[in-house]
């Protein structure tokens, strides 16, 4: 297996994991892929490390002593749009939802193969960097405005603060107003999943987006997906 692929400008990574064996094994594996890995053994140490030397990617275990991964994610999201991936036990699906609601961009289920973790890291970095198609129009949907030049979203004339993932969701919806986008299509376009993924990541981010742009603006089409209501 080739582990020499370029990690680009997002090579500095923070790994917060309290299990010493898993932390050390994951650190060594990520370093073989070219990442400069800083580690922390609990949530408070992770927060201090983040503040001292802000990484380009953060990988956080959900169950951490002193400060859990979900609260740590909230703190990070309160001051940074850095990509955040959560590590979650397979038996704790609620951890996944809570992590996404706290602002995480993606999650990886334990136990995991390092190649899968690296693929998820590269995917989230790639999609958050991806430039949208050139456009010059401000698209209007009721009281919602999507400026495709400045990538600003306004509601009733006021700027709406969105995470990079929420912004990409808005751009996908705005490109096809009134068209139902399936969860699988959104996984592929927004999260870069070319394989089947857990669609909870879509549902949670749509709910967060609705809270910001208006719940009536994104309609659920039961059994299919979501669509942006144009009027």
PEBELKA-V743096 format. One record per backbone hydrogen bond with DSSP energy under -0.5 kcal/mol. CO is the residue of the C=O (numbers start at 1). NH is the residue of the N-H. If there is no record, write none. Layout:
co: <CO | CO>
nh: <NH | NH>
This chain:
co: <1 | 7 | 9 | 11 | 11 | 12 | 12 | 13 | 13 | 14 | 14 | 15 | 15 | 16 | 18 | 19 | 20 | 21 | 22 | 23 | 24 | 25 | 26 | 27 | 28 | 29 | 30 | 30 | 31 | 35 | 36 | 38 | 40 | 42 | 43 | 44 | 45 | 46 | 47 | 48 | 49 | 56 | 57 | 58 | 58 | 59 | 60 | 62 | 62 | 62 | 65 | 65 | 68 | 69 | 70 | 71 | 72 | 73 | 74 | 76 | 76 | 83 | 84 | 84 | 85 | 86 | 86 | 87 | 88 | 89 | 92 | 92 | 93 | 94 | 95 | 96 | 97 | 98 | 99 | 100 | 106 | 108 | 110 | 113 | 113 | 114 | 115 | 116 | 117 | 118 | 119 | 120 | 121 | 122 | 123 | 124 | 125 | 126 | 137 | 137 | 139 | 141 | 143 | 144 | 145 | 145 | 146 | 146 | 147 | 147 | 152 | 153 | 154 | 155 | 158 | 159 | 160 | 163 | 164 | 165 | 166 | 167 | 168 | 169 | 170 | 171 | 172 | 173 | 174 | 176 | 180 | 181 | 182 | 183 | 184 | 185 | 186 | 186 | 187 | 187 | 192 | 197 | 198 | 199 | 199 | 200 | 201 | 202 | 203 | 204 | 205 | 206 | 207 | 208 | 209 | 209 | 210 | 214 | 214 | 215 | 217 | 217 | 219 | 220 | 221 | 221 | 224 | 225 | 226 | 227 | 228 | 228>
nh: <3 | 10 | 11 | 13 | 36 | 56 | 57 | 15 | 38 | 16 | 59 | 17 | 40 | 61 | 20 | 23 | 24 | 25 | 26 | 27 | 28 | 29 | 30 | 31 | 32 | 33 | 33 | 35 | 34 | 37 | 13 | 15 | 17 | 46 | 47 | 48 | 49 | 50 | 51 | 52 | 53 | 83 | 14 | 60 | 85 | 16 | 87 | 64 | 69 | 70 | 43 | 67 | 72 | 73 | 74 | 75 | 76 | 77 | 78 | 79 | 80 | 58 | 105 | 106 | 60 | 88 | 108 | 62 | 110 | 92 | 95 | 96 | 97 | 98 | 99 | 100 | 101 | 102 | 104 | 103 | 86 | 88 | 90 | 116 | 117 | 118 | 119 | 120 | 121 | 122 | 123 | 124 | 125 | 126 | 127 | 128 | 129 | 130 | 139 | 148 | 146 | 144 | 156 | 141 | 147 | 154 | 139 | 148 | 151 | 152 | 147 | 160 | 145 | 158 | 155 | 161 | 162 | 167 | 168 | 169 | 170 | 171 | 172 | 173 | 174 | 175 | 176 | 176 | 177 | 179 | 182 | 226 | 186 | 187 | 188 | 189 | 190 | 191 | 191 | 193 | 194 | 199 | 201 | 202 | 203 | 204 | 205 | 206 | 207 | 208 | 209 | 210 | 211 | 212 | 212 | 213 | 214 | 217 | 218 | 218 | 219 | 229 | 227 | 222 | 224 | 225 | 183 | 221 | 181 | 219 | 178 | 230>
